[in-house]
Amino acid sequence: MIATGLGFSVVQLDVTIVNVALSKLAAALHSSLAGLQWVVDAYTLAFAVLLLSAGTLADRFGARRAYLVGFGVFGVASAVCGASVSVTGLIAARAVQGLGAALLVSPSLALLNHACADNRQLRARAVALWTAAGSASVAFGPLIGGVLLQSLGWRSIFLVNLPLCALAILLTIRLPETACTRRPLDLRGQMLVVLALSSLCGAVIEIGALGWRQPRVLGGFALATVSGVAFVVAEARVSHPMLPLRFFRLPNFSQAVLLGVAVNQTYYGVIFVLSLYLQHVKHYTAMQAGLAFIPLTATSVIANLLSGWLNGRFGARLPMLLGSAIAALGFSLLAQLDGASSYALMLTPFLLIPGGAALVVPAITATVLASVDTTWSGTASAVLNAARQAAGAIGVAIFGALVAGGDDHIVRGLRYAAGMSVGVLACAWLVVWLGMRREDTGLSANGEHDTSCP
């Protein structure tokens, strides 16, 4: 638990710790708002588009091997981020960080699922602890970032990863290797999915700076559509696909992935806007903004653990429906804020939004893992997390575009973003309510069972 929890923690920490440093980075590296969006999205985009490949590699060569490589890449990229002298260099290093993050998340879940074997209740509790570690990092990220910025400067928010990676490597070396498969690597599928997701997220990000009608944006959407269709066709025809399309015919698999998309798109998009709201509208310092996000900590961790208990006792459907409804309520309250709103008015949505999201995530993760054979754990978890992270990157891009144009647009953009979040979560709630009639069944994906390592 400690070894796998550390991997997810450092990945999630770097999703949010940068948010409170946006103003410092803009001043130190002379960056525009579009550049700041790319500092955030270069990480989440690379993370998202490479997750499927990372999951395939974990199943093919062993989760422990992939996990160790991930820590190495993540640590080196963090050091380069801390040494960056331009926003372009920082964006490139953040993309390499995203590669390392992809090699941490899917293998860590595969290691965890392997340890739980076929014990559904144990898996639910273990996944709840794993997500609680990540949620604590998401919530503590702004606070840690504020403390480091105040005392050691912006470079320290990246260098803090180095001792964490070193500790995790020492723990992981002692873990047993998971079962491996002899499935050949689907290189064509991997290239197509990277191209599709990169083009889609890149086009959405550039809308805020260029507008809808620019050739770069339209070309990005066209390339994403063509490569996405080509990916689906290729996966349907190849004998050993990186993403078996039959996954989406498994009970509850599609509903879990869709709800994960809705939660990440709304949560990370609004967190980005809230960071700008606190520092540019409310004029909080980086430290004060970090402290303002503290309520996210307690509710996230507690809700993660509660989700594990509800899932083990009543099945995944209950925490999924309850959590998405609570988060939607929080977003509806957030839409009432204006430039004169006090922190007391922010507190209730700051409690409800992460609490609701944290009820959902362990349930959808356990649902996806329970749907497939353990030899497909890396791939199945990669499908869920790739969809979630791509949604998070798109959320930052869309909601970031709503606040483009100066400080005067931030309050209006925050309200629009919160209202859109309510609508997205309401649609996902209906899909789960109508489509997820049966609880987790533990059916396998009929994957291969050749577990000899290469």
C-alpha positions as semicolon CSV with decimal commas, in nm:
position;residue;x (nm);y (nm);z (nm)
1;M;0,000;0,000;0,000
2;I;0,280;0,244;0,086
3;A;0,472;0,173;-0,234
4;T;0,170;0,204;-0,464
5;G;0,026;0,495;-0,268
6;L;0,347;0,694;-0,308
7;G;0,333;0,656;-0,685
8;F;-0,021;0,789;-0,709
9;S;0,057;1,062;-0,455
10;V;0,347;1,218;-0,648
11;V;0,145;1,202;-0,970
12;Q;-0,153;1,379;-0,815
13;L;0,067;1,625;-0,625
14;D;0,205;1,759;-0,951
15;V;-0,145;1,804;-1,092
16;T;-0,236;2,070;-0,833
17;I;0,087;2,199;-0,675
18;V;0,158;2,404;-0,989
19;N;-0,177;2,585;-0,974
20;V;-0,079;2,814;-0,686
21;A;0,250;2,896;-0,861
22;L;0,089;3,032;-1,179
23;S;0,142;3,397;-1,089
24;K;0,503;3,335;-0,982
25;L;0,575;3,140;-1,299
26;A;0,422;3,412;-1,515
27;A;0,650;3,672;-1,356
28;A;0,967;3,461;-1,342
29;L;0,943;3,315;-1,691
30;H;0,752;3,602;-1,859
31;S;0,467;3,373;-1,959
32;S;0,123;3,453;-2,100
33;L;-0,201;3,288;-1,986
34;A;-0,173;3,047;-2,282
35;G;0,176;2,954;-2,166
36;L;0,050;2,890;-1,813
37;Q;-0,224;2,665;-1,950
38;W;0,040;2,465;-2,135
39;V;0,250;2,432;-1,818
40;V;-0,051;2,263;-1,658
41;D;-0,174;2,077;-1,965
42;A;0,162;1,955;-2,100
43;Y;0,176;1,733;-1,793
44;T;-0,185;1,615;-1,792
45;L;-0,190;1,574;-2,171
46;A;0,125;1,359;-2,188
47;F;-0,002;1,168;-1,887
48;A;-0,337;1,104;-2,053
49;V;-0,221;1,004;-2,400
50;L;0,049;0,765;-2,275
51;L;-0,154;0,587;-2,007
52;L;-0,284;0,321;-2,245
53;S;0,066;0,245;-2,368
54;A;0,191;0,233;-2,009
55;G;-0,084;-0,011;-1,913
56;T;0,003;-0,236;-2,204
57;L;0,372;-0,233;-2,110
58;A;0,287;-0,317;-1,748
59;D;0,085;-0,621;-1,858
60;R;0,351;-0,724;-2,110
61;F;0,672;-0,684;-1,907
62;G;0,547;-0,679;-1,549
63;A;0,400;-0,399;-1,340
64;R;0,698;-0,377;-1,103
65;R;0,946;-0,317;-1,386
66;A;0,726;-0,050;-1,544
67;Y;0,670;0,113;-1,204
68;L;1,043;0,145;-1,134
69;V;1,108;0,295;-1,478
70;G;0,826;0,541;-1,414
71;F;0,986;0,668;-1,094
72;G;1,318;0,712;-1,271
73;V;1,165;0,915;-1,555
74;F;0,948;1,119;-1,319
75;G;1,240;1,205;-1,091
76;V;1,473;1,313;-1,372
77;A;1,198;1,524;-1,536
78;S;1,121;1,690;-1,202
79;A;1,487;1,791;-1,167
80;V;1,481;1,939;-1,518
81;C;1,160;2,130;-1,437
82;G;1,330;2,279;-1,133
83;A;1,626;2,390;-1,346
84;S;1,419;2,545;-1,630
85;V;1,503;2,899;-1,742
86;S;1,221;2,950;-1,995
87;V;0,854;2,863;-2,015
88;T;0,921;2,657;-2,329
89;G;1,177;2,445;-2,148
90;L;0,943;2,403;-1,852
91;I;0,658;2,290;-2,077
92;A;0,884;2,031;-2,244
93;A;1,003;1,899;-1,906
94;R;0,645;1,883;-1,780
95;A;0,556;1,665;-2,080
96;V;0,833;1,420;-1,984
97;Q;0,699;1,429;-1,629
98;G;0,366;1,321;-1,775
99;L;0,535;1,021;-1,937
100;G;0,674;0,921;-1,598
101;A;0,332;0,969;-1,438
102;A;0,173;0,737;-1,695
103;L;0,426;0,468;-1,601
104;L;0,330;0,507;-1,235
105;V;-0,050;0,502;-1,227
106;S;-0,144;0,194;-1,431
107;P;0,137;-0,029;-1,291
108;S;0,057;0,078;-0,934
109;L;-0,306;-0,031;-0,976
110;A;-0,194;-0,355;-1,141
111;L;0,033;-0,427;-0,843
112;L;-0,253;-0,352;-0,606
113;N;-0,505;-0,563;-0,797
114;H;-0,258;-0,852;-0,814
115;A;-0,214;-0,839;-0,436
116;C;-0,591;-0,849;-0,378
117;A;-0,646;-1,141;-0,621
118;D;-1,021;-1,219;-0,638
119;N;-1,117;-1,071;-0,300
120;R;-1,374;-0,805;-0,395
121;Q;-1,406;-0,647;-0,050
122;L;-1,029;-0,634;0,001
123;R;-0,991;-0,474;-0,341
124;A;-1,254;-0,212;-0,257
125;R;-1,073;-0,119;0,066
126;A;-0,728;-0,119;-0,096
127;V;-0,841;0,098;-0,388
128;A;-1,007;0,335;-0,139
129;L;-0,675;0,374;0,048
130;W;-0,489;0,419;-0,283
131;T;-0,727;0,692;-0,396
132;A;-0,721;0,849;-0,048
133;A;-0,344;0,890;-0,083
134;G;-0,393;1,061;-0,419
135;S;-0,677;1,277;-0,290
136;A;-0,467;1,392;0,004
137;S;-0,197;1,495;-0,243
138;V;-0,447;1,682;-0,461
139;A;-0,580;1,864;-0,157
140;F;-0,243;1,927;0,006
141;G;-0,087;2,028;-0,326
142;P;-0,194;2,395;-0,311
143;L;-0,090;2,421;0,055
144;I;0,248;2,256;0,000
145;G;0,298;2,471;-0,308
146;G;0,217;2,786;-0,111
147;V;0,463;2,698;0,167
148;L;0,742;2,611;-0,078
149;L;0,683;2,923;-0,289
150;Q;0,691;3,143;0,019
151;S;1,010;2,995;0,161
152;L;1,217;2,841;-0,122
153;G;1,087;2,980;-0,451
154;W;0,905;2,828;-0,748
155;R;1,176;2,574;-0,838
156;S;1,119;2,391;-0,510
157;I;0,769;2,278;-0,611
158;F;0,934;2,043;-0,863
159;L;1,245;1,946;-0,667
160;V;1,031;1,821;-0,375
161;N;0,954;1,515;-0,590
162;L;1,313;1,385;-0,579
163;P;1,320;1,245;-0,222
164;L;0,970;1,100;-0,268
165;C;1,077;0,916;-0,583
166;A;1,391;0,785;-0,411
167;L;1,189;0,647;-0,118
168;A;0,934;0,486;-0,350
169;I;1,207;0,314;-0,555
170;L;1,356;0,164;-0,237
171;L;1,014;0,027;-0,138
172;T;0,922;-0,100;-0,486
173;I;1,245;-0,297;-0,529
174;R;1,124;-0,525;-0,249
175;L;0,787;-0,602;-0,414
176;P;0,725;-0,925;-0,609
177;E;0,673;-0,898;-0,984
178;T;0,323;-0,943;-1,123
179;A;0,224;-1,199;-1,384
180;C;0,333;-1,108;-1,737
181;T;0,173;-1,193;-2,069
182;R;0,313;-1,272;-2,411
183;R;0,068;-1,046;-2,591
184;P;0,256;-0,868;-2,871
185;L;0,274;-0,490;-2,854
186;D;0,015;-0,314;-3,072
187;L;0,242;-0,034;-3,196
188;R;-0,001;0,091;-3,458
189;G;-0,279;0,121;-3,202
190;Q;-0,053;0,300;-2,958
191;M;0,061;0,555;-3,216
192;L;-0,297;0,621;-3,328
193;V;-0,433;0,675;-2,975
194;V;-0,146;0,911;-2,889
195;L;-0,211;1,108;-3,208
196;A;-0,588;1,121;-3,149
197;L;-0,572;1,235;-2,787
198;S;-0,286;1,480;-2,846
199;S;-0,465;1,642;-3,140
200;L;-0,795;1,668;-2,953
201;C;-0,652;1,815;-2,633
202;G;-0,415;2,045;-2,822
203;A;-0,696;2,184;-3,037
204;V;-0,915;2,252;-2,733
205;I;-0,628;2,423;-2,552
206;E;-0,558;2,654;-2,848
207;I;-0,922;2,767;-2,874
208;G;-0,869;3,013;-2,588
209;A;-0,571;3,180;-2,759
210;L;-0,668;3,151;-3,127
211;G;-1,046;3,106;-3,147
212;W;-1,255;2,837;-3,315
213;R;-1,191;2,933;-3,677
214;Q;-0,813;2,923;-3,689
215;P;-0,663;2,654;-3,919
216;R;-0,451;2,515;-3,634
217;V;-0,760;2,451;-3,422
218;L;-0,974;2,311;-3,705
219;G;-0,684;2,098;-3,825
220;G;-0,635;1,960;-3,475
221;F;-0,999;1,853;-3,450
222;A;-0,987;1,700;-3,798
223;L;-0,671;1,505;-3,717
224;A;-0,820;1,387;-3,387
225;T;-1,134;1,263;-3,565
226;V;-0,948;1,078;-3,840
227;S;-0,694;0,917;-3,607
228;G;-0,965;0,830;-3,353
229;V;-1,174;0,650;-3,615
230;A;-0,862;0,478;-3,748
231;F;-0,779;0,363;-3,394
232;V;-1,121;0,206;-3,340
233;V;-1,106;0,032;-3,679
234;A;-0,754;-0,094;-3,614
235;E;-0,842;-0,225;-3,267
236;A;-1,144;-0,409;-3,406
237;R;-0,934;-0,589;-3,668
238;V;-0,604;-0,669;-3,494
239;S;-0,575;-1,004;-3,316
240;H;-0,402;-0,858;-3,008
241;P;-0,533;-0,503;-2,958
242;M;-0,388;-0,270;-2,697
243;L;-0,749;-0,179;-2,608
244;P;-0,992;-0,471;-2,649
245;L;-1,321;-0,313;-2,754
246;R;-1,505;-0,592;-2,573
247;F;-1,417;-0,413;-2,248
248;F;-1,700;-0,171;-2,319
249;R;-1,951;-0,458;-2,337
250;L;-1,867;-0,570;-1,983
251;P;-2,127;-0,494;-1,714
252;N;-2,079;-0,143;-1,569
253;F;-1,742;-0,078;-1,740
254;S;-1,863;0,197;-1,976
255;Q;-2,069;0,368;-1,707
256;A;-1,770;0,379;-1,473
257;V;-1,543;0,528;-1,740
258;L;-1,802;0,789;-1,842
259;L;-1,854;0,903;-1,483
260;G;-1,478;0,925;-1,437
261;V;-1,460;1,152;-1,742
262;A;-1,731;1,379;-1,602
263;V;-1,570;1,407;-1,258
264;N;-1,221;1,490;-1,387
265;Q;-1,334;1,733;-1,654
266;T;-1,533;1,938;-1,404
267;Y;-1,304;1,910;-1,101
268;Y;-0,968;1,995;-1,259
269;G;-1,113;2,259;-1,487
270;V;-1,276;2,444;-1,197
271;I;-0,967;2,410;-0,973
272;F;-0,766;2,591;-1,242
273;V;-1,021;2,874;-1,257
274;L;-1,052;2,891;-0,877
275;S;-0,676;2,938;-0,843
276;L;-0,696;3,241;-1,073
277;Y;-1,007;3,367;-0,891
278;L;-0,843;3,354;-0,549
279;Q;-0,520;3,523;-0,658
280;H;-0,643;3,772;-0,921
281;V;-0,994;3,860;-0,795
282;K;-0,964;3,806;-0,420
283;H;-0,593;3,905;-0,425
284;Y;-0,480;3,614;-0,208
285;T;-0,111;3,542;-0,187
286;A;0,015;3,199;-0,298
287;M;0,025;3,094;0,068
288;Q;-0,328;3,218;0,135
289;A;-0,459;3,045;-0,177
290;G;-0,300;2,720;-0,060
291;L;-0,457;2,757;0,283
292;A;-0,794;2,831;0,123
293;F;-0,789;2,486;-0,040
294;I;-0,729;2,303;0,291
295;P;-1,097;2,197;0,329
296;L;-1,046;1,981;0,021
297;T;-0,806;1,767;0,223
298;A;-1,026;1,633;0,501
299;T;-1,334;1,579;0,286
300;S;-1,140;1,401;0,010
301;V;-0,966;1,153;0,239
302;I;-1,273;1,081;0,450
303;A;-1,495;1,040;0,143
304;N;-1,243;0,804;-0,021
305;L;-1,246;0,577;0,283
306;L;-1,626;0,599;0,309
307;S;-1,653;0,506;-0,058
308;G;-1,450;0,190;0,004
309;W;-1,683;0,089;0,286
310;L;-1,999;0,163;0,084
311;N;-1,862;-0,022;-0,217
312;G;-1,771;-0,329;-0,012
313;R;-2,108;-0,331;0,161
314;F;-2,358;-0,214;-0,102
315;G;-2,171;-0,224;-0,434
316;A;-2,027;0,053;-0,649
317;R;-2,351;0,203;-0,780
318;L;-2,446;0,376;-0,453
319;P;-2,125;0,578;-0,400
320;M;-2,116;0,664;-0,770
321;L;-2,466;0,813;-0,767
322;L;-2,432;0,974;-0,425
323;G;-2,092;1,126;-0,497
324;S;-2,183;1,277;-0,835
325;A;-2,499;1,432;-0,685
326;I;-2,303;1,588;-0,397
327;A;-2,039;1,729;-0,634
328;A;-2,310;1,876;-0,860
329;L;-2,466;2,048;-0,558
330;G;-2,126;2,196;-0,472
331;F;-2,081;2,331;-0,824
332;S;-2,428;2,488;-0,817
333;L;-2,328;2,680;-0,502
334;L;-1,997;2,781;-0,658
335;A;-2,189;2,942;-0,944
336;Q;-2,331;3,195;-0,695
337;L;-1,991;3,352;-0,616
338;D;-1,895;3,702;-0,728
339;G;-1,600;3,936;-0,674
340;A;-1,724;4,039;-0,328
341;S;-1,800;3,688;-0,195
342;S;-1,642;3,603;0,139
343;Y;-1,443;3,290;0,207
344;A;-1,733;3,165;0,421
345;L;-1,947;3,146;0,107
346;M;-1,673;2,946;-0,069
347;L;-1,638;2,697;0,216
348;T;-1,949;2,484;0,151
349;P;-1,871;2,417;-0,219
350;F;-1,505;2,361;-0,120
351;L;-1,630;2,079;0,104
352;L;-1,897;1,932;-0,124
353;I;-1,708;1,922;-0,456
354;P;-1,403;1,719;-0,347
355;G;-1,615;1,512;-0,112
356;G;-1,848;1,407;-0,391
357;A;-1,563;1,340;-0,635
358;A;-1,381;1,134;-0,374
359;L;-1,688;0,914;-0,322
360;V;-1,694;0,840;-0,694
361;V;-1,331;0,764;-0,779
362;P;-1,269;0,450;-0,563
363;A;-1,601;0,306;-0,679
364;I;-1,533;0,350;-1,050
365;T;-1,175;0,224;-1,012
366;A;-1,283;-0,089;-0,827
367;T;-1,560;-0,146;-1,083
368;V;-1,314;-0,138;-1,374
369;L;-1,063;-0,367;-1,201
370;A;-1,333;-0,615;-1,100
371;S;-1,454;-0,640;-1,460
372;V;-1,139;-0,795;-1,606
373;D;-0,897;-1,078;-1,548
374;T;-0,590;-0,977;-1,343
375;T;-0,363;-1,015;-1,649
376;W;-0,553;-0,721;-1,802
377;S;-0,537;-0,501;-1,489
378;G;-0,281;-0,258;-1,632
379;T;-0,473;-0,211;-1,955
380;A;-0,815;-0,178;-1,789
381;S;-0,693;0,075;-1,532
382;A;-0,517;0,262;-1,814
383;V;-0,844;0,294;-2,007
384;L;-1,013;0,454;-1,708
385;N;-0,726;0,683;-1,616
386;A;-0,648;0,784;-1,976
387;A;-1,009;0,889;-2,021
388;R;-1,006;1,074;-1,688
389;Q;-0,680;1,257;-1,749
390;A;-0,772;1,356;-2,104
391;A;-1,097;1,492;-1,962
392;G;-0,902;1,685;-1,698
393;A;-0,677;1,843;-1,963
394;I;-0,979;1,934;-2,175
395;G;-1,153;2,076;-1,867
396;V;-0,858;2,306;-1,795
397;A;-0,854;2,414;-2,160
398;I;-1,228;2,481;-2,189
399;F;-1,266;2,653;-1,854
400;G;-0,939;2,839;-1,906
401;A;-1,081;2,977;-2,230
402;L;-1,380;3,108;-2,035
403;V;-1,156;3,331;-1,822
404;A;-0,928;3,449;-2,104
405;G;-0,921;3,824;-2,162
406;G;-0,810;3,960;-1,825
407;D;-0,912;3,966;-1,461
408;D;-1,255;4,111;-1,542
409;H;-1,354;3,785;-1,710
410;I;-1,259;3,554;-1,423
411;V;-1,578;3,584;-1,213
412;R;-1,803;3,540;-1,516
413;G;-1,589;3,249;-1,637
414;L;-1,605;3,085;-1,294
415;R;-1,985;3,102;-1,297
416;Y;-2,008;2,958;-1,647
417;A;-1,762;2,681;-1,556
418;A;-1,957;2,589;-1,244
419;G;-2,287;2,585;-1,434
420;M;-2,141;2,368;-1,709
421;S;-2,008;2,130;-1,442
422;V;-2,355;2,084;-1,297
423;G;-2,489;1,991;-1,642
424;V;-2,206;1,746;-1,717
425;L;-2,244;1,567;-1,384
426;A;-2,622;1,554;-1,417
427;C;-2,591;1,378;-1,754
428;A;-2,337;1,129;-1,617
429;W;-2,561;1,066;-1,314
430;L;-2,851;0,975;-1,545
431;V;-2,632;0,735;-1,744
432;V;-2,527;0,553;-1,427
433;W;-2,883;0,553;-1,288
434;L;-3,034;0,412;-1,608
435;G;-2,752;0,191;-1,732
436;M;-2,585;0,049;-1,422
437;R;-2,859;-0,180;-1,296
438;R;-2,639;-0,467;-1,183
439;E;-2,363;-0,441;-0,926
440;D;-2,004;-0,558;-0,984
441;T;-2,007;-0,917;-1,108
442;G;-1,637;-0,988;-1,136
443;L;-1,673;-1,107;-1,495
444;S;-1,348;-1,138;-1,686
445;A;-1,267;-0,992;-2,023
446;N;-1,182;-1,337;-2,156
447;G;-0,820;-1,232;-2,184
448;E;-0,528;-1,462;-2,231
449;H;-0,388;-1,645;-1,930
450;D;-0,032;-1,701;-2,044
451;T;0,152;-1,555;-1,746
452;S;0,511;-1,633;-1,838
453;C;0,734;-1,326;-1,829
454;P;0,936;-1,237;-2,139
